[in-house]
Amino acid sequence: MSKEQPMRYGDVFSGVQGNLAKETVAPGDAALMQKAEAKAMGQTPKAGVAAAMQSAADFNERHGFVKHGQVNPEVSKQGVGVKATIGGQHVGSYGTKSGSHGKK
């Protein structure tokens, strides 16, 4: 019987590298991404990045790897962001950090 392991950023997103890839996805991380997606797109897509993060964070919380509302220290320090593009043209960047809001 194998012991459960936490869902880490590198497990959820293949393009994530470095220190963040080894970090556990926390519920507060998903909430920050939901805010950034909503700011950039006016909504949070059902199959978007925030949804994937929320699924991983829910798993981690159910298995006791993180607490409800917890924010990963790396995410708290660096924040999360969404780049908005239309037809390949960059039209804006939106990001959030724990305790802050706004356009980057």
C-alpha positions in Angstrom: 0.0 0.0 0.0 1.5 3.3 -1.0 1.4 6.4 1.1 -0.3 9.4 -0.4 1.9 12.3 -1.5 0.9 15.9 -1.8 0.0 17.4 -5.1 2.9 19.8 -6.0 3.0 22.5 -8.7 5.3 20.3 -10.8 2.7 17.5 -10.7 -0.1 19.8 -11.8 1.7 22.0 -14.4 4.4 20.5 -16.6 6.0 23.8 -17.4 6.7 24.8 -13.8 10.3 24.4 -12.8 12.7 25.4 -10.0 11.6 25.7 -6.4 7.9 26.2 -7.2 7.7 22.8 -8.9 8.4 21.2 -5.5 5.9 23.3 -3.5 2.6 21.9 -2.4 -0.5 23.6 -3.9 -2.5 25.3 -1.1 -6.1 26.5 -1.1 -5.0 30.2 -0.8 -2.9 29.8 -3.9 -6.0 28.7 -5.9 -8.0 31.6 -4.4 -5.3 34.1 -5.6 -5.4 32.6 -9.1 -9.2 32.8 -9.2 -9.0 36.5 -8.4 -6.3 37.0 -11.1 -8.4 35.1 -13.7 -11.5 37.0 -12.8 -9.7 40.3 -13.1 -8.1 39.4 -16.5 -11.1 37.6 -18.1 -14.1 38.7 -16.2 -14.7 35.1 -14.9 -12.8 32.0 -13.8 -12.9 29.4 -16.6 -14.2 26.0 -15.5 -11.2 24.2 -17.0 -8.7 27.0 -16.3 -5.5 27.2 -14.2 -7.4 28.2 -11.0 -9.7 25.1 -11.4 -6.7 22.8 -11.7 -5.1 24.5 -8.7 -8.3 24.2 -6.7 -8.6 20.4 -7.4 -5.0 19.9 -6.2 -5.5 22.1 -3.2 -8.7 20.2 -2.2 -6.8 16.9 -2.5 -4.0 18.3 -0.3 -6.4 19.7 2.3 -8.4 16.4 2.4 -5.2 14.5 3.1 -3.9 16.9 5.7 -1.0 18.3 3.7 -2.3 21.9 4.0 -4.8 23.8 6.1 -7.9 25.5 4.9 -7.0 29.0 3.5 -3.3 28.3 3.7 -1.1 30.1 1.1 2.2 28.6 0.0 5.0 30.9 1.2 6.6 31.0 -2.3 3.3 32.1 -3.8 2.7 34.6 -1.0 6.1 36.2 -1.7 5.9 36.1 -5.6 2.1 36.2 -6.2 0.3 34.8 -9.2 -0.5 36.4 -12.5 -2.5 36.1 -15.7 -1.4 37.6 -19.1 -4.4 38.6 -21.2 -4.0 38.2 -25.0 -6.4 38.8 -27.9 -5.3 37.2 -31.2 -1.8 36.7 -29.8 -1.6 40.4 -28.9 -0.7 41.1 -25.2 -3.4 43.4 -23.8 -2.7 43.3 -20.1 -1.2 41.5 -17.1 -3.1 41.0 -13.9 -1.7 39.7 -10.7 -2.3 39.2 -7.1 -0.3 38.6 -4.0 -1.5 37.5 -0.6 -3.1 40.6 0.9 -2.9 42.7 -2.3 -4.9 43.3 -5.5 -4.5 45.0 -8.8 -3.1 45.3 -12.2 0.6 44.7 -12.7 
